[in-house]
């Protein structure tokens, strides 16, 4: 049976409207912030700790990002004029930990791989005690801005709480000897303790290495270390 002309027109109009709604819906989804790739927060260009909502999967450090393959990381380093060495100062092609060298000096940044050759940790450290101006200027933290830089330059419990907010977990333990500590010139090694502060929502661990033996004191800081990891790897 043939359909009346009026019904055929109504059906055609309904099909056209449904198609238009589908196109508009797809277009709106494409414009949605959730569907657009956001540029990474480059920690040498942005005051990361002043950003309200961020996590480690959204940041980059000199172009390096968590989740990169070893090959991708090597290509980024080459493009940026960086060298990647192991702890012996040799080319880092297979080692688990690679240190980032700018010019001929370690800049305080290390990259740590998982078993699948995927970058799983980005570590940034800075010695606080007895550091010359030349050494300080060559470290990555000298390029930090605002609150991110203040954490290193004016560290205290109060500053840490202001900048990073409440912690999810904290622990205290003895730390190992610094690799660059030389007993022939420095004398007997003084006692050191390490405080660890975990921030799950950010995928961040802050390590505070203390010169004093008192594990409850944050008065005499030897070194600060930031460790960015995937948030899912941290537990409250």
N, C-alpha and C positions, 0 to 999 in steps of 0.2 A: 504494500500500500504506500502510495506517495504521501509524504508529509505536507500539510498546508504550507504555503509560502511564508505565512507569518511565523509559524513554528520554526521553519528552517532559518529564518533571519534571527530569531531569538537565540537559537542554538549557536549560530555563527558568532553573534555578538558576545555570548557568554564565553566562548572559546577564546576570542580575541582579548577579552578582559582578563581571563585567567593567565594568558600568556604574558600580557603586560604586567600583571602583578608579580609574576615570577621574575621577569627581567628587573623590575624595580627592587624586588627583594634581594636578588643577587647583587645588584649595584650597591645597595645599602650595606650589605654584608662586606663587600669589598672595601667600602670606605670606613668601616668600623675599625676603631683603634685596635681591637683584639685581633683583627685579621691583617694588620699592617706590621711589617717587620720594623721594629724600633732600632735606631742606631745605638750602638753600645755606649755605655758611660765610660769614657776613657779617663782613668783616674789621674793622669798627668794634665788633663785639661778641664776637669770638672771637680768641684768640691764635693766629692762623693758623699761625705757624712752629713752634708746639709740637705741632701735629697731625701724627701720624706719616705718614699717607698722604693726600695731597690733590693736586689739580691745578687749573689755572686755570678749567676748565669747571665746577667745583664751588663756586666762590666768588661772592660778590656784594660790591659796594662801593656803599654807600648805595642798595641795591636794584638796581643796574645789573649786568648779567651779559653775558658774551661770548655772541654769537649772537643778541642782541636786534635787532629791526628798529629803524629810526629812530623810527617811530611809538611802538613799545613803550617805548623809552627816554624819549621826550618825556612820555609818560603817567606813567611812574615819577617823573621829575623834577618834574612838576607836582604830583603827590600828595605828594611829600616837601618841597615848597616851595623847590625848587632852580631856578636859572636857568642856561641853557646859552647861552654866548656864543662867537663866533669870536675870532680873535686881535686883532680890532679892537674888541672889546667890543660887538659887535652880535649880534642873535639868530641862533642857529646852526640854520638850517633845511635847508641844502643842503651846507654845508662838510664837508670830510673830517674835520677835527678840531674838536671842541667842548670848551670849557673849562667846568668846573662852578663856579658862583658861589653862595655862601651869603651871604644878606644882600646886601651890596654888594661882597664880596671874593672873589677867586679862591681856592679852597681847596686848590689843588695837584693836582687831579685833572683829567685830560683823557681824552676818549673819541675813538677813531679808527675810522673806518669803512672798509670795503673797497669795491670797485667795485659790489658787489651790495647796498649800503646796509645791510649787516649789521655790527654792532659786532665788530671784530676785534682791538682792543687797548684795554686799560685802563691808563692811565699815572698813577702817583702820584709826585710829587716833593716834595722838601723842601730848601730852602737851609739850610746848616749854619753858614756864616760870617756874622758880623755881622747876626744876626737878632734883632729886638726880641721881648720877651715877648708883646706884643700880636699881632705877626705870627705867631709860633710857635703861639699858642693858636688862631688862626683857621685853621690848616692841618689837613688831614685826619689827618696822622700823629699829632697830639696826642691822638687818640682810640684809637690803637693800644694794645695791651696786651702784657705779658710780653716774650717774645723778639722779637716783631714790632716793638715799640717800642724795645727795646734795640738793634736793628740800627741805628736812626737816631740814638739818643742816645749810643751808645758805639761807633761804628763803628771797626773795624780789621780786618785780614786774619784775625786770630784769632777775633774775634766773628763775622765772616761765615762762617768754616768751622764754628764751633760751631752757629750757627743754621741755616744752609742746607745744610751738608754739602759733599761734593766737587762741583766744577764739571764740566760736560761740555765747555765751550769757554770761551776767554778771548781778548780782543783789546785792543789799545791803539791809540788814535788821537787826533789833535787834534780839539778840539771847536769848534763855532761860537760866536760872541759871544752872550752872554745877551741876550734881547730887551729886558730892563729895565736893561741897562747903559748909563749915560749918560756919554759921554766929557767932557762939559762940567763935570760935578761930580766924577767919579771919577778923572780924569786918564788917562794912557795905560793901555790895557788890558793887564793882566798875562797871561802865557802860561797856557793851560789845557790839560789833557790829560784824556781820558776812558778809563776802563777799563770793559770790558764783561764780565760773567760770566753764562754761560748755564746754565740748569737745565732740561733737556728734560723730565724726568718731571713736573716741576711746571708746565711752560709758563710759565717765569719768566725774565726777563732783569733783572739788576741793573746799573745804570750808576753809576759813581763818577766824578764830575768833580773833578779835582785842581787846586788853586791853584798848585802848584809846577810848574816845567817838567820836572822829572825824571819820566819815564814809569814808572820802577820804584818810585816812592815813593807810599805811601798815607797819608802823614803829615798833609798839609794839605788837608782835604776842603772843597770848595766846595758841592757838591750831591750828593744821592743820589736815584736814580730807580728805582722798580719798574715793570716793564712786564709785564703779564699778557697772554699770547697763547695760542691753541690749541696744545697740545703737538705736534700733527702738523705744525705749520709750522716747527718747530725741527729741525735736523739735528745729529747728534753730529759 
